[in-house]
Amino acid sequence: FSEQELEALFLTLKVSSVATLASLPVGIALAWLLARRHFPGKTLLDSLIHLPLVLPPVVTGYLLLIWFGRKGSIGAFLDEYFGIVLSFRWTGAALACGVMAFPLLVRAIRLSFEAIDRRLEDAASTLGASRFWVFLTVTLPLALPGVIAGMVLCFAKALGEFGATITF
């Protein structure tokens, strides 16, 4: 490999890794919310999460550019108050890849949460564990195969993402 090829390879791996790791906490939280709670607007939230799968990637990239560009509503705020610029940088590529791969991550984790027998969580609660502790010690370990599958899908999608990334 030439120096430029290795640089491109490492940049691709860096962007995909950051996209996956940055998406993971939000993905777990939203997957748990969709799997365990009933609330008004649940279908709308689920639709918004899956929107990048049905929108053309260039449209998603254009929307990211409008919102996170230097003059966009979120991008201007990030630039002015934190000095963070995402557009036309590797961090913006990671954001675009994360947004495009996010639905695959959430779906795999959600299905894993839905497959867990709630009686196991209830048993931990009756033994005095708090809801958060039950989540950390019972729910998350049981959902780990789904979390890993979601991460693999997210990483693979981020590796191959081009349309939204090149636009943003």
C-alpha positions in Angstrom: 0.0 0.0 0.0 1.1 3.5 -0.7 1.1 6.2 2.0 -2.0 7.8 0.6 -3.8 4.4 0.5 -2.9 3.7 4.1 -4.0 7.2 5.1 -7.4 6.7 3.4 -7.8 3.3 5.0 -7.1 4.6 8.5 -9.4 7.6 8.0 -12.2 5.3 6.9 -11.7 3.0 10.0 -11.5 6.1 12.2 -14.7 7.6 10.8 -16.6 4.3 11.1 -15.4 3.6 14.6 -16.3 7.1 15.9 -19.7 6.9 14.2 -20.4 3.6 15.8 -19.1 4.5 19.3 -20.8 7.9 19.3 -24.1 6.3 18.2 -24.1 3.6 20.8 -25.3 5.3 24.0 -28.1 7.2 22.2 -28.9 4.0 20.3 -29.2 1.9 23.5 -31.3 4.5 25.2 -33.7 4.9 22.3 -33.9 1.1 21.7 -34.8 0.6 25.4 -37.4 3.4 25.2 -39.0 1.9 22.1 -38.9 -1.6 23.5 -40.1 -1.0 27.1 -42.3 2.1 27.1 -45.6 3.1 25.6 -46.1 6.8 25.0 -47.8 9.2 22.6 -45.7 9.7 19.6 -43.8 6.4 19.8 -44.7 5.5 16.2 -43.5 9.0 15.1 -40.2 8.6 17.0 -39.7 5.1 15.5 -40.4 6.5 12.0 -37.9 9.4 12.5 -35.2 7.0 13.6 -35.7 4.9 10.5 -36.0 7.8 8.1 -32.4 7.7 6.9 -33.1 4.2 5.6 -35.7 5.5 3.2 -34.4 8.9 2.3 -31.8 9.1 -0.5 -28.3 9.5 1.1 -27.7 12.7 -0.7 -30.9 14.2 0.8 -29.8 13.1 4.3 -26.3 14.7 3.7 -27.9 17.9 2.4 -30.2 18.1 5.5 -27.1 17.6 7.7 -25.3 20.4 5.8 -28.3 22.7 6.4 -28.5 21.9 10.1 -24.8 21.4 11.0 -23.0 23.6 8.5 -21.3 26.8 9.7 -24.5 28.8 9.0 -26.9 26.1 10.0 -29.0 26.4 13.1 -27.0 23.8 15.1 -23.7 24.3 13.3 -23.6 28.0 14.0 -24.3 27.4 17.7 -21.6 24.8 17.9 -19.1 27.0 16.1 -19.9 30.2 18.1 -20.0 28.7 21.6 -17.7 25.7 21.4 -15.5 26.2 18.3 -16.8 22.9 16.8 -17.0 22.8 13.0 -18.4 19.6 11.5 -18.9 20.3 7.8 -16.2 19.3 5.4 -14.1 17.6 8.1 -13.7 14.0 9.2 -15.9 14.7 12.2 -18.7 15.6 9.8 -18.1 12.4 7.9 -18.4 10.5 11.2 -21.7 12.4 11.9 -23.1 11.6 8.5 -22.0 7.9 8.7 -23.5 7.7 12.2 -26.8 9.2 11.1 -27.1 6.8 8.2 -26.2 3.7 10.2 -28.2 4.6 13.3 -31.4 2.9 12.3 -29.6 -0.4 11.9 -28.0 -0.1 15.4 -31.3 0.8 17.1 -33.3 -1.9 15.4 -30.9 -4.7 16.4 -30.7 -3.5 20.0 -34.5 -3.0 20.3 -35.2 -6.5 19.1 -32.8 -7.8 21.7 -34.5 -5.8 24.5 -37.9 -7.1 23.4 -36.7 -10.7 23.6 -35.7 -10.4 27.2 -38.2 -11.9 29.7 -39.4 -9.1 31.9 -39.8 -11.5 34.8 -36.0 -11.6 35.2 -36.0 -7.8 35.6 -38.9 -8.0 38.0 -37.1 -10.6 40.1 -34.1 -8.3 40.4 -36.4 -5.5 41.4 -38.0 -7.5 44.1 -34.6 -8.2 45.5 -34.1 -4.5 46.1 -32.2 -3.5 42.9 -32.9 0.0 41.5 -34.2 0.3 38.0 -30.9 1.6 36.8 -29.0 -1.2 38.5 -31.4 -3.8 37.0 -30.7 -2.3 33.6 -26.9 -2.5 34.1 -26.8 -5.9 35.7 -29.7 -7.8 34.1 -31.1 -6.1 31.0 -27.9 -4.9 29.3 -25.9 -8.2 29.7 -28.9 -10.2 28.3 -29.1 -7.8 25.4 -25.4 -7.9 24.7 -25.6 -10.1 21.6 -28.1 -7.6 20.1 -25.9 -4.7 21.1 -22.9 -6.4 19.4 -24.9 -7.2 16.3 -26.1 -3.6 16.2 -22.6 -2.3 16.5 -21.4 -4.6 13.7 -24.2 -3.5 11.4 -23.6 0.2 12.3 -19.8 -0.2 11.6 -20.4 -2.0 8.3 -22.9 0.6 7.1 -20.6 3.4 8.1 -17.7 1.8 6.2 -19.8 1.7 3.0 -21.5 5.1 3.4 -20.8 7.5 0.6 -23.8 9.6 -0.4 -24.5 11.5 2.8 -20.8 11.7 3.7 -19.7 13.2 0.4 -22.6 15.7 0.5 -21.9 16.8 4.1 
